[in-house]
């Protein structure tokens, strides 16, 4: 490793190489999709609750998409990690 390069600690193995934000968002998105699916298939489903879950799904999907767009830009930026250095006391 070149001198002055920050050692990056791997993400906790329980997250399978993803950030806890990413894992939490995935889980919340999956749970909300499942709730919406169950509610939409229920003939006695409350229309207001269905509408609310649909709006929540749109927000979660937007958060998911924006996170990945931002991370792709960061990962692909030329020299994106060049400025990351360990701080050494003089």
Helices and strands as residue ranges (DSSP letters): G 13-15, H 20-41, H 47-76
